[in-house]
Amino acid sequence: MRRVTPILIFVLTSATLLSVPSPLTFGREDPLDIHYWSAPDHTRIVIYIEEIINWNIIESEHSNRLIVEIHCTGEKPPKGRISVSDPVIREIQVAESDREMMRLHIFLVKPAEWDIFTLEKYLNNPAKMVMKISRPDLVEQEKRKRAKIRQLHEKGTRIIVVDPGHGAEDQGAIGRNGTREKDVVLKIAKEMQKVLNKKSDFKAALTRSHDYFIPLEERINIAQEYGADLFISLHADWTIKKDVRGTSFYCLSLQGASDKGAELLAEKENLSDFIGGVPIKRENEDLQTILLDLVQTKTINDSLRFAGLAIGEMSKVNKIKYNRPKQASFGVLKSPNIPSVLVEMAYLSNQYEERLLNNRKFQFKFAEALSHVAVRFLTPDSLETGTVVQKKHPGKKNVHIVQKGENLWSIASKYGIRVSDLQKLNHLKDIHHIIPGKKLLLP
């Protein structure tokens, strides 16, 4: 199927504009170049042009060639050839280029499908034309790979999908020394995959394995196709305040954000589709219905339990910014049946944490610790040694003695109970601070 999407104009609220971090987080280089990024089943071409008036697809006598005539103003890429040599495209050729028009010849490996659309200038991201060229046979091949991993459930294997945020032209945060968020999250995601795949009865998969862009909704779909038991989206934060640092955990909220900071972060992360280039479309009403049903399920509660468990464990690796998980409407966490957590691993705006994120030893330690949490979360019967717990006996109350680094969320996750039940049973007024050594009654 060949589709062409009309020109789009973004209309953003003032609240959204105010929530966007410093432009440093969304840098672009060489805006007049033609860029491409290769995924396993498609290639994404991005052309930065000042103003596109219209374009036409010119039918070619060769099924393996796509010709696009673009009528535009301003500077344009010069005539020339770009060797792509990936599974979808052999070569891109700028065949003609003058003051009012340019013509692209895209030489395909095999007949393909395409989606073409334009995006208006946004902040310091210039206006651009996006072409997504897909090979249907490779799309099906990727789906079969995911289905094969999904079948491991029948053997009792737990599947964890790790999502390296951003990718391609959506670079994410950029550190003061030039570290790109999209690069460090991919490195740590790959470390997690290695760690988890060494454990029996566990299988880890990634939403992306290289530098290419995936829309937020598609990341959810990929996790669904894998049959994920847990979804972990990795990110690195940025703020104008150089001294702010720490790891933080976020979950979905359907009833408003837990605080303004979580709301602003969700708006920033949800901008990934705008920056990466996704055509605007009407909200899927069926998806909204599913999301409302989340309130009646335990998915969000499970996500909060995992995040609480992680806070205690990850404090051994890096400073924890918040001692409880926060919530907001993160687009990438809107899976109706998979516990999903977004992890802001550290701040690229903090020079110390930027060095940490580039340190191989830290990358491994972070990946190993978060993988350990995932295993514990998915095997609740296996309690870590060193935690003092009175085993259950008929007629006796069960007690947990709080250890250093624990919180109510991690304790609730350990026993498969709700934080509210712990709070009520132990008459706790402040659920955010518990003292090590305190005895908690268990339901």
Buried (B, 14 or more C-beta within 10 A) or exposed (E): EEEEBEBBEEEBEEEBEEBBBEEBBBEBEEBBEBBBBBBBBBBBBBBBBBEBEEBEEEEEEEEBBBBBBBEBEEEBBEEEEBEBEBBBBBBBBBEBBEEEBBBBBBBBBEEBBBBBBBBBEBBEBBBBBBBBBBBEEBBEEBEEBBEEBBEBBEEEBBBBBBBBBBBBBBBBBBBEEEBBBBBBBBBBBBBBBBBBEEBEEBBBBBBBBEBBBBBBBBBBBBBBBBBBBBBBBBBBBBBEEEEBBBBBBBBBBBEEBBEEBBBBBBBBBBBBBBBBBBBEEEEEEEEEEBBEEBEEEEBBBBBBBBBBBBBBBBBEBBEBBBBBBBBBBBBBBBBBBBBBBBBBBBBBBBBEBBBBBBEEEBBBBBBBBBBBBBBBBBEEEEEEEEEEEEEEEEEEEBEBBBBEBBBBBBBBBBBEBBBEEBBEBBEBEEBEEBEEEEEBEBE
